[in-house]
Amino acid sequence: MTRRGIDFAMRAPASEAPVPRERALPREAMWFFVAAPPVLAFLFDPSCVMDPPHVARALVAITSYTVLTGLAVHLSFEWVAARAGALSLALRVPLHALACALVVTLVTLPQLPFIALVYPEAAGSELDILWRGVLVSYVYLAIASLIAHLARQAVRERMRAHQERTAALEARLAVLQAQMQPHFLFNSLNVCAGLVHEDPDAAEGTLDRLSGFMRYALESTERRLVPLRDELDAVASYLEVQKQRFGERLRYRVDADEAALGRLVPPMLLQPIVENALHHGLRDREAGGEVRVRVTELDDGALRIAIEDDGVGPGASRHRGTGTGERNVRERLAIVYGERASLASGRSEALGGYACTLTIPATMPA
């Protein structure tokens, strides 16, 4: 596919998932209401452990009471926390204490007849049940709130460390990306300077392509990822500019699966490899040569991008260079995708020269 053929619609980006509201208490803390009744039965009535039937009735009454009351306390705490988040701690604490006492009272009173029926030994101790319910609820909320605070603090520390690492990687990525832009600009301006007197129309067209490419290069510094269609379009612009330098000695093709054109890739990723193919593979060859860029989508959704030339091939002194271009691309792939992306180089099976093959995973980077 030539530059003019790269004109397919981008795949719409997935909408961002909504951020869930942070919970005031850990959900797992509610298991306390299932595990606590045996302990509470002993605290409420130590004599019940002396008689097995006594214990069974006490557990039934206290289990039903703690589960219903505890769930109400937990949910009411979440409800108040969601609406009092803007208040100071000095105001939130008494507000939660008052809400807890009120909820325990409202939930306890309807349960007292059932408790007296199942556990007659509790008859006449309604006030004790109420204040003990409030006291246990306070202890539960204090412990659960402390655990939730420590958990949120640990999450914030992990997020801070992650943000610091991401900022450092993005700064390094920007440096690596910027390294290639002046290199291309200087080479292209040399081509245009040679055409100004020989062919002004060609010089004008080349400058137009160059300006379009530089606009893409500059705008892409503000984006971490760009559509593959734009990246291939930029590569085609670069090759068109270089074609003014090499003339008919340079032949190139850019082929891509239509389904892959909407995929996102790091910007200015392919240009240094294409430039290597021209600089090391085709220079000083009177007959010129060919460069191919081929993009295929693998069965697992990964992208394979092969950049090949029919030049001298790997191992030749003219194709060794300093390795800056490949090293730059490898480091950028590692920063964005980790070990899931790769860059392999060797002999081109199709053209007999040098080949670089990038493999980019199907999943988007975080």
ABEGO torsion letter per residue (X at the ends): XBAAABBBBBBBBBBBBBBBBBBABBAAAAAAAAAAAAAAAAAABAAAAABAAAAAAAAAAAAAAAAAAAAAAAAAAAAAAAAAAABBAAAAAAAAAAAAAAAAAAAAAAAAAAAAAABAAABGAAAAAAAAAAAAAAAAAAAAAAAAAAAAAAAAAAAAAAAAAAAAAAAAAAAAAAAAAAAAAAAAAAAAAAAAAABAAAAAAAAAAAAAAAAAAAAAAABABBBAAAAAAAAAAAAAAAAAAAEAABBBBBBBBAAAAABBBBBGAAAAAAAAAAAAAABGBAAEBBBBBBBBBBAAGBBBBBBBBABAEBGBAAAAEAGAAAAAAAAAAAAAAEAABBBBBEBBAAAGBBBBBBBBBABBBX
